[in-house]
Amino acid sequence: MILSHAPGQVALFREYDRVLLAADAVFTFDPESGRPASARVPHPFSNWHTEMARDSIRHLARLHPSAGLTAHADSLTGGDVAAQLVRAAELNPA
C-alpha cells in the first residue's frame, strides 16, 4: 500500500488493542502555521499523490483503530477514531 507521505511508507496496526501508528498518513496540524488542527490529508507539498493519500486514510479508517498516533502532532484519540479518519480523507489538504 502506498501512503501519503512517500511511496513505500507504512503504517503499523496492533490488532489486540487496535492502536494505529499512522506516521505521516494524516496531519493533525496546519503545516503553514504549525498550529494544531483537525485531522486532514497531508498538504500537497508533502504528499506524493493526494487522491492516493485520501484512499490510504480511508483504508486506515476501515481498521477501526482505538487511537491513531501521528508522526509530528497530536494523536487521534477519544470518540470514534475511524470517523475522524473518514472526515480527514474528505478535507482539503492545507
Backbone as XML, in Angstrom:
<?xml version="1.0"?>
<chain id="A" units="angstrom">
  <residue number="1" name="MET">
    <atom name="N" x="0.845" y="-1.169" z="0.000"/>
    <atom name="CA" x="0.000" y="0.000" z="0.000"/>
    <atom name="C" x="0.894" y="1.238" z="0.000"/>
  </residue>
  <residue number="2" name="ILE">
    <atom name="N" x="0.544" y="2.218" z="-0.790"/>
    <atom name="CA" x="1.257" y="3.489" z="-0.789"/>
    <atom name="C" x="0.483" y="4.443" z="0.106"/>
  </residue>
  <residue number="3" name="LEU">
    <atom name="N" x="1.156" y="4.997" z="1.069"/>
    <atom name="CA" x="0.548" y="6.004" z="1.921"/>
    <atom name="C" x="0.965" y="7.376" z="1.430"/>
  </residue>
  <residue number="4" name="SER">
    <atom name="N" x="0.463" y="8.372" z="2.067"/>
    <atom name="CA" x="0.515" y="9.716" z="1.522"/>
    <atom name="C" x="1.893" y="10.358" z="1.455"/>
  </residue>
  <residue number="5" name="HIS">
    <atom name="N" x="2.725" y="10.119" z="2.419"/>
    <atom name="CA" x="3.949" y="10.913" z="2.507"/>
    <atom name="C" x="4.942" y="10.589" z="1.394"/>
  </residue>
  <residue number="6" name="ALA">
    <atom name="N" x="5.099" y="9.319" z="1.107"/>
    <atom name="CA" x="6.050" y="8.911" z="0.079"/>
    <atom name="C" x="5.771" y="7.464" z="-0.318"/>
  </residue>
  <residue number="7" name="PRO">
    <atom name="N" x="6.155" y="7.088" z="-1.518"/>
    <atom name="CA" x="5.979" y="5.689" z="-1.912"/>
    <atom name="C" x="6.678" y="4.761" z="-0.918"/>
  </residue>
  <residue number="8" name="GLY">
    <atom name="N" x="5.974" y="3.715" z="-0.530"/>
    <atom name="CA" x="6.559" y="2.729" z="0.357"/>
    <atom name="C" x="6.433" y="3.031" z="1.835"/>
  </residue>
  <residue number="9" name="GLN">
    <atom name="N" x="5.918" y="4.184" z="2.204"/>
    <atom name="CA" x="5.729" y="4.463" z="3.621"/>
    <atom name="C" x="4.697" y="3.493" z="4.176"/>
  </residue>
  <residue number="10" name="VAL">
    <atom name="N" x="4.864" y="3.101" z="5.406"/>
    <atom name="CA" x="3.935" y="2.164" z="6.018"/>
    <atom name="C" x="3.301" y="2.772" z="7.259"/>
  </residue>
  <residue number="11" name="ALA">
    <atom name="N" x="2.159" y="2.214" z="7.608"/>
    <atom name="CA" x="1.530" y="2.457" z="8.895"/>
    <atom name="C" x="1.504" y="1.107" z="9.593"/>
  </residue>
  <residue number="12" name="LEU">
    <atom name="N" x="1.559" y="1.115" z="10.902"/>
    <atom name="CA" x="1.539" y="-0.125" z="11.670"/>
    <atom name="C" x="0.274" y="-0.177" z="12.509"/>
  </residue>
  <residue number="13" name="PHE">
    <atom name="N" x="-0.329" y="-1.358" z="12.588"/>
    <atom name="CA" x="-1.568" y="-1.535" z="13.332"/>
    <atom name="C" x="-1.404" y="-2.732" z="14.261"/>
  </residue>
  <residue number="14" name="ARG">
    <atom name="N" x="-1.664" y="-2.495" z="15.538"/>
    <atom name="CA" x="-1.579" y="-3.567" z="16.534"/>
    <atom name="C" x="-3.001" y="-4.014" z="16.842"/>
  </residue>
  <residue number="15" name="GLU">
    <atom name="N" x="-3.330" y="-5.214" z="16.407"/>
    <atom name="CA" x="-4.705" y="-5.690" z="16.483"/>
    <atom name="C" x="-5.250" y="-5.824" z="17.901"/>
  </residue>
  <residue number="16" name="TYR">
    <atom name="N" x="-4.437" y="-6.313" z="18.833"/>
    <atom name="CA" x="-5.011" y="-6.643" z="20.142"/>
    <atom name="C" x="-5.573" y="-5.431" z="20.876"/>
  </residue>
  <residue number="17" name="ASP">
    <atom name="N" x="-5.019" y="-4.255" z="20.683"/>
    <atom name="CA" x="-5.594" y="-3.063" z="21.308"/>
    <atom name="C" x="-6.008" y="-2.013" z="20.279"/>
  </residue>
  <residue number="18" name="ARG">
    <atom name="N" x="-5.875" y="-2.364" z="18.994"/>
    <atom name="CA" x="-6.344" y="-1.547" z="17.879"/>
    <atom name="C" x="-5.636" y="-0.187" z="17.787"/>
  </residue>
  <residue number="19" name="VAL">
    <atom name="N" x="-4.376" y="-0.141" z="18.156"/>
    <atom name="CA" x="-3.586" y="1.092" z="18.067"/>
    <atom name="C" x="-2.944" y="1.174" z="16.679"/>
  </residue>
  <residue number="20" name="LEU">
    <atom name="N" x="-3.109" y="2.321" z="16.063"/>
    <atom name="CA" x="-2.572" y="2.596" z="14.735"/>
    <atom name="C" x="-1.415" y="3.573" z="14.851"/>
  </residue>
  <residue number="21" name="LEU">
    <atom name="N" x="-0.268" y="3.207" z="14.305"/>
    <atom name="CA" x="0.850" y="4.134" z="14.165"/>
    <atom name="C" x="0.780" y="4.648" z="12.732"/>
  </residue>
  <residue number="22" name="ALA">
    <atom name="N" x="0.191" y="5.814" z="12.572"/>
    <atom name="CA" x="-0.141" y="6.330" z="11.249"/>
    <atom name="C" x="0.992" y="7.095" z="10.579"/>
  </residue>
  <residue number="23" name="ALA">
    <atom name="N" x="2.040" y="7.399" z="11.308"/>
    <atom name="CA" x="3.166" y="8.154" z="10.764"/>
    <atom name="C" x="2.669" y="9.451" z="10.122"/>
  </residue>
  <residue number="24" name="ASP">
    <atom name="N" x="3.000" y="9.687" z="8.855"/>
    <atom name="CA" x="2.586" y="10.914" z="8.170"/>
    <atom name="C" x="1.376" y="10.722" z="7.267"/>
  </residue>
  <residue number="25" name="ALA">
    <atom name="N" x="0.642" y="9.644" z="7.445"/>
    <atom name="CA" x="-0.542" y="9.410" z="6.611"/>
    <atom name="C" x="-1.615" y="10.457" z="6.869"/>
  </residue>
  <residue number="26" name="VAL">
    <atom name="N" x="-1.621" y="11.015" z="8.065"/>
    <atom name="CA" x="-2.614" y="12.013" z="8.473"/>
    <atom name="C" x="-1.872" y="13.146" z="9.165"/>
  </residue>
  <residue number="27" name="PHE">
    <atom name="N" x="-2.230" y="14.368" z="8.830"/>
    <atom name="CA" x="-1.697" y="15.529" z="9.553"/>
    <atom name="C" x="-2.726" y="15.963" z="10.589"/>
  </residue>
  <residue number="28" name="THR">
    <atom name="N" x="-2.271" y="16.321" z="11.774"/>
    <atom name="CA" x="-3.157" y="16.897" z="12.793"/>
    <atom name="C" x="-2.662" y="18.289" z="13.182"/>
  </residue>
  <residue number="29" name="PHE">
    <atom name="N" x="-2.103" y="18.961" z="12.191"/>
    <atom name="CA" x="-1.643" y="20.337" z="12.377"/>
    <atom name="C" x="-1.748" y="21.063" z="11.039"/>
  </residue>
  <residue number="30" name="ASP">
    <atom name="N" x="-1.771" y="22.363" z="11.118"/>
    <atom name="CA" x="-1.760" y="23.194" z="9.921"/>
    <atom name="C" x="-0.292" y="23.417" z="9.553"/>
  </residue>
  <residue number="31" name="PRO">
    <atom name="N" x="0.163" y="22.889" z="8.425"/>
    <atom name="CA" x="1.587" y="22.997" z="8.103"/>
    <atom name="C" x="2.052" y="24.424" z="7.828"/>
  </residue>
  <residue number="32" name="GLU">
    <atom name="N" x="1.139" y="25.313" z="7.536"/>
    <atom name="CA" x="1.532" y="26.700" z="7.269"/>
    <atom name="C" x="1.749" y="27.485" z="8.558"/>
  </residue>
  <residue number="33" name="SER">
    <atom name="N" x="0.935" y="27.186" z="9.589"/>
    <atom name="CA" x="1.074" y="27.912" z="10.851"/>
    <atom name="C" x="1.776" y="27.087" z="11.922"/>
  </residue>
  <residue number="34" name="GLY">
    <atom name="N" x="1.772" y="25.759" z="11.754"/>
    <atom name="CA" x="2.335" y="24.885" z="12.771"/>
    <atom name="C" x="1.402" y="24.638" z="13.940"/>
  </residue>
  <residue number="35" name="ARG">
    <atom name="N" x="0.208" y="25.201" z="13.879"/>
    <atom name="CA" x="-0.760" y="25.057" z="14.970"/>
    <atom name="C" x="-1.557" y="23.757" z="14.840"/>
  </residue>
  <residue number="36" name="PRO">
    <atom name="N" x="-2.030" y="23.233" z="15.969"/>
    <atom name="CA" x="-2.879" y="22.038" z="15.916"/>
    <atom name="C" x="-4.124" y="22.299" z="15.064"/>
  </residue>
  <residue number="37" name="ALA">
    <atom name="N" x="-4.585" y="21.264" z="14.393"/>
    <atom name="CA" x="-5.783" y="21.371" z="13.551"/>
    <atom name="C" x="-6.445" y="20.002" z="13.507"/>
  </residue>
  <residue number="38" name="SER">
    <atom name="N" x="-7.650" y="19.968" z="12.992"/>
    <atom name="CA" x="-8.329" y="18.694" z="12.854"/>
    <atom name="C" x="-7.566" y="17.816" z="11.868"/>
  </residue>
  <residue number="39" name="ALA">
    <atom name="N" x="-7.745" y="16.524" z="12.006"/>
    <atom name="CA" x="-7.048" y="15.576" z="11.129"/>
    <atom name="C" x="-7.382" y="15.886" z="9.682"/>
  </residue>
  <residue number="40" name="ARG">
    <atom name="N" x="-6.381" y="15.751" z="8.825"/>
    <atom name="CA" x="-6.544" y="16.101" z="7.414"/>
    <atom name="C" x="-5.536" y="15.354" z="6.560"/>
  </residue>
  <residue number="41" name="VAL">
    <atom name="N" x="-5.768" y="15.405" z="5.266"/>
    <atom name="CA" x="-4.820" y="14.868" z="4.290"/>
    <atom name="C" x="-3.557" y="15.728" z="4.366"/>
  </residue>
  <residue number="42" name="PRO">
    <atom name="N" x="-2.394" y="15.117" z="4.305"/>
    <atom name="CA" x="-1.174" y="15.926" z="4.297"/>
    <atom name="C" x="-1.180" y="16.948" z="3.155"/>
  </residue>
  <residue number="43" name="HIS">
    <atom name="N" x="-0.598" y="18.086" z="3.424"/>
    <atom name="CA" x="-0.518" y="19.182" z="2.459"/>
    <atom name="C" x="0.128" y="18.678" z="1.161"/>
  </residue>
  <residue number="44" name="PRO">
    <atom name="N" x="-0.307" y="19.191" z="0.010"/>
    <atom name="CA" x="0.266" y="18.747" z="-1.266"/>
    <atom name="C" x="1.786" y="18.858" z="-1.354"/>
  </residue>
  <residue number="45" name="PHE">
    <atom name="N" x="2.397" y="19.799" z="-0.637"/>
    <atom name="CA" x="3.851" y="19.890" z="-0.710"/>
    <atom name="C" x="4.531" y="18.702" z="-0.031"/>
  </residue>
  <residue number="46" name="SER">
    <atom name="N" x="3.770" y="17.932" z="0.731"/>
    <atom name="CA" x="4.405" y="16.813" z="1.440"/>
    <atom name="C" x="3.707" y="15.477" z="1.205"/>
  </residue>
  <residue number="47" name="ASN">
    <atom name="N" x="2.827" y="15.421" z="0.223"/>
    <atom name="CA" x="2.290" y="14.102" z="-0.116"/>
    <atom name="C" x="2.584" y="13.797" z="-1.572"/>
  </residue>
  <residue number="48" name="TRP">
    <atom name="N" x="2.720" y="12.554" z="-1.854"/>
    <atom name="CA" x="3.126" y="12.109" z="-3.184"/>
    <atom name="C" x="1.987" y="12.213" z="-4.173"/>
  </residue>
  <residue number="49" name="HIS">
    <atom name="N" x="0.748" y="11.926" z="-3.728"/>
    <atom name="CA" x="-0.412" y="11.920" z="-4.609"/>
    <atom name="C" x="-1.650" y="12.071" z="-3.719"/>
  </residue>
  <residue number="50" name="THR">
    <atom name="N" x="-2.327" y="13.187" z="-3.801"/>
    <atom name="CA" x="-3.401" y="13.499" z="-2.856"/>
    <atom name="C" x="-4.528" y="12.477" z="-2.881"/>
  </residue>
  <residue number="51" name="GLU">
    <atom name="N" x="-4.951" y="12.029" z="-4.037"/>
    <atom name="CA" x="-6.055" y="11.052" z="-4.065"/>
    <atom name="C" x="-5.625" y="9.713" z="-3.477"/>
  </residue>
  <residue number="52" name="MET">
    <atom name="N" x="-4.385" y="9.318" z="-3.697"/>
    <atom name="CA" x="-3.889" y="8.097" z="-3.052"/>
    <atom name="C" x="-3.814" y="8.293" z="-1.541"/>
  </residue>
  <residue number="53" name="ALA">
    <atom name="N" x="-3.457" y="9.488" z="-1.120"/>
    <atom name="CA" x="-3.415" y="9.788" z="0.306"/>
    <atom name="C" x="-4.809" y="9.640" z="0.909"/>
  </residue>
  <residue number="54" name="ARG">
    <atom name="N" x="-5.817" y="10.164" z="0.226"/>
    <atom name="CA" x="-7.199" y="10.019" z="0.707"/>
    <atom name="C" x="-7.584" y="8.544" z="0.811"/>
  </residue>
  <residue number="55" name="ASP">
    <atom name="N" x="-7.250" y="7.767" z="-0.210"/>
    <atom name="CA" x="-7.567" y="6.337" z="-0.205"/>
    <atom name="C" x="-6.872" y="5.624" z="0.947"/>
  </residue>
  <residue number="56" name="SER">
    <atom name="N" x="-5.640" y="6.005" z="1.221"/>
    <atom name="CA" x="-4.900" y="5.394" z="2.324"/>
    <atom name="C" x="-5.564" y="5.694" z="3.661"/>
  </residue>
  <residue number="57" name="ILE">
    <atom name="N" x="-5.988" y="6.920" z="3.838"/>
    <atom name="CA" x="-6.656" y="7.293" z="5.095"/>
    <atom name="C" x="-7.960" y="6.511" z="5.242"/>
  </residue>
  <residue number="58" name="ARG">
    <atom name="N" x="-8.710" y="6.380" z="4.159"/>
    <atom name="CA" x="-9.952" y="5.586" z="4.215"/>
    <atom name="C" x="-9.653" y="4.132" z="4.573"/>
  </residue>
  <residue number="59" name="HIS">
    <atom name="N" x="-8.587" y="3.607" z="4.012"/>
    <atom name="CA" x="-8.182" y="2.230" z="4.331"/>
    <atom name="C" x="-7.867" y="2.103" z="5.825"/>
  </residue>
  <residue number="60" name="LEU">
    <atom name="N" x="-7.147" y="3.051" z="6.364"/>
    <atom name="CA" x="-6.824" y="3.026" z="7.787"/>
    <atom name="C" x="-8.077" y="3.139" z="8.642"/>
  </residue>
  <residue number="61" name="ALA">
    <atom name="N" x="-9.057" y="3.916" z="8.213"/>
    <atom name="CA" x="-10.317" y="4.044" z="8.955"/>
    <atom name="C" x="-11.031" y="2.698" z="9.048"/>
  </residue>
  <residue number="62" name="ARG">
    <atom name="N" x="-10.944" y="1.893" z="7.993"/>
    <atom name="CA" x="-11.623" y="0.586" z="7.995"/>
    <atom name="C" x="-11.045" y="-0.383" z="9.025"/>
  </residue>
  <residue number="63" name="LEU">
    <atom name="N" x="-9.888" y="-0.061" z="9.582"/>
    <atom name="CA" x="-9.314" y="-0.877" z="10.653"/>
    <atom name="C" x="-10.003" y="-0.617" z="11.992"/>
  </residue>
  <residue number="64" name="HIS">
    <atom name="N" x="-10.781" y="0.455" z="12.083"/>
    <atom name="CA" x="-11.470" y="0.867" z="13.315"/>
    <atom name="C" x="-10.505" y="0.970" z="14.494"/>
  </residue>
  <residue number="65" name="PRO">
    <atom name="N" x="-9.479" y="1.827" z="14.349"/>
    <atom name="CA" x="-8.499" y="1.952" z="15.432"/>
    <atom name="C" x="-9.090" y="2.600" z="16.681"/>
  </residue>
  <residue number="66" name="SER">
    <atom name="N" x="-8.514" y="2.236" z="17.819"/>
    <atom name="CA" x="-8.910" y="2.872" z="19.084"/>
    <atom name="C" x="-8.147" y="4.178" z="19.284"/>
  </residue>
  <residue number="67" name="ALA">
    <atom name="N" x="-6.988" y="4.290" z="18.648"/>
    <atom name="CA" x="-6.158" y="5.500" z="18.699"/>
    <atom name="C" x="-5.316" y="5.534" z="17.437"/>
  </residue>
  <residue number="68" name="GLY">
    <atom name="N" x="-4.999" y="6.734" z="16.991"/>
    <atom name="CA" x="-4.134" y="6.906" z="15.833"/>
    <atom name="C" x="-2.988" y="7.826" z="16.199"/>
  </residue>
  <residue number="69" name="LEU">
    <atom name="N" x="-1.788" y="7.291" z="16.249"/>
    <atom name="CA" x="-0.618" y="8.075" z="16.614"/>
    <atom name="C" x="0.033" y="8.612" z="15.349"/>
  </residue>
  <residue number="70" name="THR">
    <atom name="N" x="0.257" y="9.910" z="15.311"/>
    <atom name="CA" x="0.833" y="10.539" z="14.130"/>
    <atom name="C" x="2.288" y="10.904" z="14.383"/>
  </residue>
  <residue number="71" name="ALA">
    <atom name="N" x="2.980" y="11.274" z="13.326"/>
    <atom name="CA" x="4.421" y="11.499" z="13.431"/>
    <atom name="C" x="4.785" y="12.829" z="14.077"/>
  </residue>
  <residue number="72" name="HIS">
    <atom name="N" x="4.044" y="13.889" z="13.841"/>
    <atom name="CA" x="4.526" y="15.214" z="14.224"/>
    <atom name="C" x="3.605" y="16.019" z="15.118"/>
  </residue>
  <residue number="73" name="ALA">
    <atom name="N" x="2.411" y="15.552" z="15.382"/>
    <atom name="CA" x="1.488" y="16.402" z="16.135"/>
    <atom name="C" x="0.587" y="15.538" z="17.004"/>
  </residue>
  <residue number="74" name="ASP">
    <atom name="N" x="-0.581" y="16.057" z="17.316"/>
    <atom name="CA" x="-1.492" y="15.371" z="18.225"/>
    <atom name="C" x="-1.978" y="14.042" z="17.650"/>
  </residue>
  <residue number="75" name="SER">
    <atom name="N" x="-2.204" y="13.110" z="18.544"/>
    <atom name="CA" x="-2.751" y="11.817" z="18.163"/>
    <atom name="C" x="-4.260" y="11.911" z="18.032"/>
  </residue>
  <residue number="76" name="LEU">
    <atom name="N" x="-4.829" y="10.947" z="17.334"/>
    <atom name="CA" x="-6.275" y="10.826" z="17.227"/>
    <atom name="C" x="-6.730" y="9.889" z="18.337"/>
  </residue>
  <residue number="77" name="THR">
    <atom name="N" x="-7.474" y="10.424" z="19.279"/>
    <atom name="CA" x="-7.953" y="9.625" z="20.400"/>
    <atom name="C" x="-9.366" y="10.066" z="20.742"/>
  </residue>
  <residue number="78" name="GLY">
    <atom name="N" x="-9.984" y="9.334" z="21.628"/>
    <atom name="CA" x="-11.311" y="9.701" z="22.105"/>
    <atom name="C" x="-12.354" y="9.607" z="21.016"/>
  </residue>
  <residue number="79" name="GLY">
    <atom name="N" x="-13.516" y="9.207" z="21.389"/>
    <atom name="CA" x="-14.589" y="9.126" z="20.407"/>
    <atom name="C" x="-14.292" y="8.094" z="19.342"/>
  </residue>
  <residue number="80" name="ASP">
    <atom name="N" x="-14.807" y="8.346" z="18.190"/>
    <atom name="CA" x="-14.703" y="7.407" z="17.072"/>
    <atom name="C" x="-13.530" y="7.810" z="16.180"/>
  </residue>
  <residue number="81" name="VAL">
    <atom name="N" x="-12.402" y="7.153" z="16.352"/>
    <atom name="CA" x="-11.198" y="7.481" z="15.581"/>
    <atom name="C" x="-11.428" y="7.198" z="14.099"/>
  </residue>
  <residue number="82" name="ALA">
    <atom name="N" x="-12.143" y="6.119" z="13.790"/>
    <atom name="CA" x="-12.430" y="5.806" z="12.383"/>
    <atom name="C" x="-13.196" y="6.952" z="11.729"/>
  </residue>
  <residue number="83" name="ALA">
    <atom name="N" x="-14.177" y="7.511" z="12.426"/>
    <atom name="CA" x="-14.950" y="8.637" z="11.877"/>
    <atom name="C" x="-14.050" y="9.859" z="11.679"/>
  </residue>
  <residue number="84" name="GLN">
    <atom name="N" x="-13.110" y="10.076" z="12.593"/>
    <atom name="CA" x="-12.170" y="11.189" z="12.430"/>
    <atom name="C" x="-11.329" y="11.002" z="11.177"/>
  </residue>
  <residue number="85" name="LEU">
    <atom name="N" x="-10.935" y="9.762" z="10.913"/>
    <atom name="CA" x="-10.144" y="9.474" z="9.720"/>
    <atom name="C" x="-10.964" y="9.657" z="8.449"/>
  </residue>
  <residue number="86" name="VAL">
    <atom name="N" x="-12.216" y="9.215" z="8.473"/>
    <atom name="CA" x="-13.086" y="9.394" z="7.304"/>
    <atom name="C" x="-13.250" y="10.881" z="7.001"/>
  </residue>
  <residue number="87" name="ARG">
    <atom name="N" x="-13.487" y="11.689" z="8.033"/>
    <atom name="CA" x="-13.593" y="13.145" z="7.826"/>
    <atom name="C" x="-12.288" y="13.712" z="7.300"/>
  </residue>
  <residue number="88" name="ALA">
    <atom name="N" x="-11.168" y="13.230" z="7.817"/>
    <atom name="CA" x="-9.859" y="13.713" z="7.367"/>
    <atom name="C" x="-9.662" y="13.462" z="5.880"/>
  </residue>
  <residue number="89" name="ALA">
    <atom name="N" x="-10.104" y="12.316" z="5.406"/>
    <atom name="CA" x="-9.938" y="11.973" z="3.992"/>
    <atom name="C" x="-10.729" y="12.912" z="3.088"/>
  </residue>
  <residue number="90" name="GLU">
    <atom name="N" x="-11.778" y="13.507" z="3.621"/>
    <atom name="CA" x="-12.617" y="14.395" z="2.814"/>
    <atom name="C" x="-12.179" y="15.848" z="2.862"/>
  </residue>
  <residue number="91" name="LEU">
    <atom name="N" x="-11.387" y="16.225" z="3.863"/>
    <atom name="CA" x="-10.963" y="17.627" z="3.988"/>
    <atom name="C" x="-9.904" y="17.944" z="2.938"/>
  </residue>
  <residue number="92" name="ASN">
    <atom name="N" x="-9.944" y="19.172" z="2.478"/>
    <atom name="CA" x="-8.882" y="19.625" z="1.582"/>
    <atom name="C" x="-7.592" y="19.756" z="2.353"/>
  </residue>
  <residue number="93" name="PRO">
    <atom name="N" x="-6.486" y="19.305" z="1.780"/>
    <atom name="CA" x="-5.215" y="19.485" z="2.480"/>
    <atom name="C" x="-4.872" y="20.964" z="2.580"/>
  </residue>
  <residue number="94" name="ALA">
    <atom name="N" x="-4.202" y="21.315" z="3.625"/>
    <atom name="CA" x="-3.702" y="22.676" z="3.868"/>
    <atom name="C" x="-4.389" y="23.344" z="5.003"/>
  </residue>
</chain>
